[in-house]
Amino acid sequence: MEHQATDALVEAGYKQSSYDHSLFTKGDGDDIVIILVYVDDILITGSNKKMIDEAKDTLHNRFKVKDLEKLRFFMGIEVLRSKCGILLNQRKYALELLEYIGLSGSKPVTTPLEVNLKLTSIEYDTHVGKSDDEKLTDAGSYQKLVGKLLYLTITRPDISFAV
C-alpha cells in the first residue's frame, strides 16, 4: 500500500520529502497538511481541518482506510494528551520487548549495564591472546535486539549509553 499511497498523494499535489520518502506535505498559504506513511499506517496532521479532511478524502477515494480519529499509537509510540501538552512513551513497546527476549520477570535496575565493564573488540582479544568469550551463534537475532533497543531510546534517552 505504501507505494500506491505515494502515487495517490503525489497525484493529489502533495510534495514528497527528499529527506524522508514516507513524508508528504501540501501547503496553502500559511496552512499545511503533513502525511506520514509507514507500511500500512498513515499519520495525518495539519493546521487546517478542511485540508486534513481533503487529505483523508484523497486516501479514502483510492483505498480502504479506517480513520482512528485522534492519534493514540504510531509505530510503537503511545501518544497521551493533557492540558499541559503531549507525552510520548513506549511503555507497551518496552514490555513487549522484555517478553520477546524472555526477561518479563526481571527486576528493574537503575543502570542496566555492569559498572566498570571493559568491552573489547575481537581484534583486540585476538591480539592479546584472550579467547574465553563465546562467539554469537546467531548474530542476526542480536542485531535485531540492538535495533529494537535503539528504537526504544527515542523516548528513553536514559538508556542510550547502555544500549
Buried (B, 14 or more C-beta within 10 A) or exposed (E): BEEEBBEBBEEBEBEBEEEEEBBBBBBBEEBBBBBBBEEEBBBBEBBBEEBBBBBBEBBEEBEEBEEEEEBEEBEBBBBEEEEEEEEEBBEEBBEEBEEEEEEEEEEEEEEEEEEEEEEEEEEEEEEEEEEEEEEEEEEEEEEEBEEBBEBBBBBBEEBEEEB
